Amino acid sequence: TLLNKFIGNVEKNEEFVLSTTIQHVIGVRNGSDDKTILAGAVTDSMILSIFSPDEKTSKSGSKSLCDLIEENEIFGHSLMTTGFIQKVQHAFTNNQQSSSSSQTESTTPYHVKCGLLDIIHKLAATVDDLQPISILIPILIVLKTNEDKNIKKKSENIFIFLNSKGINAPSSESTKENDEKIQYLEEQNRIKDEETRRKDEQLQKELIEKSKETKRAEEAEEKVRIAEERARLAEERTRQADIQLRAAQDHVLLVAKQTTKPSQIPASLNSALQKMNVPQGDKGRVQGSSFVHSNERCNSTITMDPIINEGVARFEVVFNEHDGEKFSLIFKFGNCYCFASLQIE
């Protein structure tokens, strides 16, 4: 039929929604009068709402279905016998990829799992025949070890209640399949635990590295601070040394001024005429108050008279036309000699 054309692809689009709705109306109006089947027609849409990715819609569907189970036992009986338990089983094991299909089922949202466990608990507390729920016992055993406290508590409550009623896991041919599902779920939990452990280790490493970087930065700042302090102290020492040097220079100038006043220098010495003594053999000559060096390249050593034994005297020497040449002056004070080297520029 035309409706099957839109329904057959099982793709949730506008045509699929309208086609399934029309098909549902036709089925309810023209179908069986059996109350269990009719109750299933009512709960089907609620079950679809529970599996909604929208948490608010899912919780609303879960609450409505729990209320129906409590109001009329026919709805609980219908859910137990028309495939709802299998849908719950599928919801908790749908992470596996089918070996006969290339399609991969999506992971059941957390709020859907919580809503389904609430409905199973309501069924266990309301319905007389609890044997159909036994196929969920292997799943409940795994969920009891779940790290989420809410799911763990809900699973434990259902498991304890079923155990008190003598409901155990089925010993049919499906045991192997259930064992495989349990093994898969345990493996999934192990993978999640391993992933969590790796993330914790990575976070710990990052924290340690960040701590090391912070320590290195603090040590670098401390080194900079120490270097700046040393530079400041060195600058301060230099400044103090400059101050002391200037003070010493000022003191020397002051002493020099006080000891070289004209009144303290004997007038006889100020006006005394020096006599130059040329060693024998030197080819230079004395001309008035000047000593004229010979044209030969040689050193000349001359002495000056008179000899001054006391007081203060001023001695001046003028060198003409000797640019770039060096001269030495030697002064004798008692048994001590003072040597001065001059270069004419």
C-alpha positions in Angstrom: 0.0 0.0 0.0 0.9 3.7 -0.2 1.4 3.8 3.6 3.9 0.9 3.5 5.9 2.9 0.9 6.6 5.5 3.6 6.8 3.1 6.5 9.1 0.5 5.0 12.3 2.6 5.1 12.0 3.0 8.9 13.3 6.6 8.7 11.9 9.1 11.1 10.6 11.8 8.8 7.3 13.6 8.3 5.9 10.9 6.0 6.9 8.1 8.4 5.2 9.8 11.4 1.9 10.5 9.5 1.9 7.0 7.9 2.4 5.2 11.2 -0.2 7.4 12.9 -2.8 6.6 10.2 -1.9 2.9 10.4 -2.3 3.1 14.2 -5.7 4.6 13.9 -6.8 2.0 11.4 -5.5 -0.8 13.6 -7.2 0.4 16.8 -10.5 1.1 15.0 -10.7 -2.1 13.0 -8.6 -4.5 15.1 -9.1 -6.9 18.0 -11.3 -6.2 21.0 -8.8 -8.1 23.2 -8.1 -5.8 26.2 -4.4 -6.8 26.4 -3.9 -5.9 22.7 -5.9 -2.7 23.1 -3.8 -1.8 26.1 -0.7 -2.4 24.0 -2.1 0.1 21.5 -2.3 2.7 24.3 1.2 2.0 25.7 3.0 1.9 22.4 2.9 5.7 22.0 4.0 6.2 25.6 6.9 3.8 25.1 8.0 5.8 22.1 7.9 8.9 24.2 10.1 7.3 26.9 12.8 6.6 24.3 12.7 10.3 23.2 16.1 12.1 23.4 14.3 15.0 24.9 14.5 14.4 28.7 11.3 16.3 29.5 9.3 14.3 27.0 10.9 11.0 28.1 10.1 11.7 31.8 6.5 12.6 31.0 6.0 9.3 29.1 7.6 7.3 31.9 5.4 8.9 34.6 2.2 8.4 32.5 3.0 4.7 32.0 3.7 4.2 35.7 0.4 5.8 36.5 -1.5 3.5 34.1 0.2 0.4 35.5 -1.0 1.5 39.0 -4.5 2.4 37.9 -5.3 -0.8 35.9 -3.6 -4.1 36.0 -4.4 -4.8 32.4 -1.7 -2.4 31.3 0.9 -4.1 33.4 -0.1 -7.5 32.0 0.0 -6.1 28.5 3.5 -4.7 29.0 4.7 -8.1 30.3 3.4 -10.1 27.4 3.6 -7.9 24.3 7.4 -7.3 24.1 8.1 -4.3 26.4 10.6 -6.4 28.5 12.5 -7.2 25.3 12.6 -3.5 24.4 14.1 -2.8 27.8 16.7 -5.5 27.3 17.5 -4.0 23.9 17.9 -0.5 25.4 20.6 -1.7 27.8 22.5 -3.8 25.3 22.1 -1.7 22.1 25.7 -0.5 22.0 26.8 -3.6 20.1 27.0 -3.5 16.3 24.9 -6.2 14.7 27.0 -8.8 12.9 24.3 -9.1 10.2 23.8 -5.4 9.6 26.0 -2.4 8.8 23.9 -0.1 10.9 25.0 0.8 14.4 22.4 1.5 17.1 22.6 4.8 19.0 23.5 4.7 22.7 20.5 4.8 25.0 20.4 8.2 26.9 20.8 8.3 30.6 17.4 9.6 31.4 15.8 6.9 29.2 17.6 4.2 31.3 16.4 5.7 34.5 12.8 5.9 33.2 12.8 2.3 32.1 14.1 1.1 35.4 11.3 3.0 37.2 8.7 1.2 35.0 10.3 -2.2 35.6 10.2 -1.5 39.4 6.5 -0.5 39.1 5.8 -3.7 37.1 7.6 -5.9 39.7 5.6 -4.4 42.5 2.2 -4.7 40.6 2.1 -7.7 38.3 1.6 -11.2 39.7 3.6 -13.1 37.1 7.2 -11.8 37.3 8.9 -14.5 35.3 9.1 -12.5 32.0 11.3 -10.0 33.9 13.8 -12.8 34.7 15.6 -12.1 31.3 16.7 -8.8 32.8 18.4 -10.3 35.8 21.8 -10.6 34.1 21.6 -6.9 33.1 20.6 -5.9 36.6 23.6 -7.8 38.0 25.9 -5.7 35.8 24.0 -2.4 36.5 24.5 -3.0 40.2 28.2 -2.3 39.7 27.5 0.8 37.7 29.5 3.9 38.8 26.3 6.0 38.6 24.7 5.9 42.1 21.1 6.5 40.8 21.2 3.6 38.2 23.0 1.4 40.7 20.4 2.0 43.4 17.4 1.4 41.1 19.0 -1.8 39.8 19.7 -3.1 43.3 16.1 -2.4 44.4 14.6 -4.4 41.5 17.1 -7.2 41.9 16.5 -7.5 45.6 12.7 -7.5 45.1 12.9 -10.2 42.3 15.2 -12.3 44.4 12.7 -12.1 47.4 10.0 -13.4 45.0 12.2 -16.3 43.9 12.8 -15.0 40.4 16.1 -16.1 39.0 17.8 -15.8 35.7 16.3 -18.1 33.0 18.0 -21.4 32.3 16.8 -21.7 28.7 18.8 -21.7 25.5 19.1 -17.9 25.7 21.5 -18.2 28.7 24.5 -18.2 26.3 23.2 -15.1 24.6 22.6 -13.3 27.9 26.0 -14.3 29.1 27.5 -12.8 26.1 25.5 -9.6 26.7 26.7 -9.5 30.3 30.2 -10.1 29.2 29.9 -7.2 26.7 28.4 -4.9 29.3 31.2 -5.8 31.7 33.7 -5.1 29.0 32.1 -1.8 28.3 32.3 -0.9 32.0 35.9 -2.0 32.0 36.7 0.2 29.0 34.9 3.2 30.6 36.8 2.6 33.9 40.1 2.4 31.9 39.3 5.6 30.0 38.4 7.4 33.3 41.7 6.2 34.8 43.7 7.5 31.8 41.9 10.8 32.0 42.7 11.0 35.7 46.4 10.2 35.0 46.5 12.7 32.2 44.9 15.4 34.5 47.4 14.5 37.2 50.3 14.9 34.8 49.0 18.2 33.6 48.7 19.4 37.2 52.2 18.3 38.0 53.6 19.9 34.9 51.7 23.1 35.6 53.1 23.1 39.2 56.6 22.7 37.8 56.1 25.5 35.3 54.8 27.7 38.1 57.8 26.8 40.3 60.2 27.5 37.4 58.5 30.9 36.8 58.8 31.8 40.5 62.5 30.8 40.5 63.2 32.9 37.4 61.4 35.8 39.0 63.5 35.4 42.1 66.7 35.3 40.1 65.7 38.5 38.3 64.9 40.1 41.6 68.3 39.1 43.1 70.1 40.3 39.9 68.3 43.6 40.1 69.1 44.0 43.8 72.8 43.2 43.1 72.8 45.8 40.3 71.2 48.4 42.6 73.8 47.7 45.4 76.6 47.9 42.8 75.2 51.2 41.5 74.9 52.5 45.1 78.5 51.5 45.9 79.7 53.3 42.7 77.7 56.4 43.6 79.2 56.4 47.1 82.7 55.9 45.6 82.1 58.8 43.3 81.0 61.0 46.2 84.1 60.0 48.2 86.3 60.6 45.2 84.9 64.1 44.6 85.2 64.8 48.3 88.9 63.7 48.2 89.5 65.8 45.1 87.9 68.8 46.7 90.0 68.3 49.8 93.2 68.0 47.7 92.4 71.2 45.8 91.6 73.0 49.1 94.9 71.9 50.6 96.8 72.9 47.4 95.2 76.4 47.5 96.1 76.7 51.1 99.7 75.6 50.6 100.5 77.6 47.4 99.4 81.1 48.3 101.9 83.6 46.8 102.6 85.1 50.1 104.0 81.8 51.3 106.5 81.5 48.4 109.8 83.3 48.9 110.1 86.2 46.5 113.7 85.2 46.0 112.6 81.8 44.6 109.9 83.2 42.5 112.3 85.5 40.7 115.3 83.1 40.8 116.9 82.3 37.5 117.5 78.7 36.9 120.8 77.5 35.5 120.9 74.6 33.2 123.8 72.1 33.5 124.6 70.2 30.2 126.6 67.0 30.6 130.0 66.9 29.0 129.8 65.4 25.5 126.2 66.4 24.9 126.0 68.2 21.6 123.1 70.4 22.7 123.7 73.9 23.9 122.4 76.5 26.4 121.1 79.6 24.8 120.0 82.2 27.3 117.2 80.5 29.4 116.7 77.8 26.7 118.4 74.5 25.9 118.7 73.8 22.2 118.8 70.1 21.3 121.3 69.0 18.5 119.9 67.8 15.2 121.2 64.3 16.0 118.7 61.8 17.3 119.8 61.2 20.9 118.7 61.7 24.5 119.9 64.7 26.5 119.8 64.8 30.3 120.3 68.2 32.0 120.0 69.4 35.6 118.8 72.7 37.0 120.3 75.0 39.6 119.9 76.3 42.2 119.2 73.4 44.5 116.1 74.1 46.8 116.5 72.5 50.2 113.4 74.1 51.9 110.2 76.0 51.3 108.0 75.8 48.2 109.1 76.5 44.7 107.4 76.7 41.3 109.1 75.1 38.3 108.0 75.7 34.8 109.3 74.1 31.6 108.3 74.9 28.0 108.9 72.5 25.1 108.9 74.0 21.7 108.6 72.1 18.4 108.6 68.7 20.0 105.1 67.5 19.0 104.6 63.7 19.6 107.9 63.3 21.7 108.2 62.2 25.3 110.1 63.9 28.1 110.8 62.8 31.7 111.1 65.0 34.8 112.8 63.8 38.0 112.6 65.6 41.3 114.6 64.6 44.3 113.3 65.2 47.8 116.0 64.1 50.3 116.6 60.4 49.6 113.3 60.1 47.6 112.8 60.6 43.8 109.7 61.7 42.0 109.4 60.6 38.4 107.0 62.2 35.9 106.6 61.3 32.2 105.2 63.8 29.6 104.2 63.5 26.0 104.0 66.6 23.9 100.8 66.8 21.7 
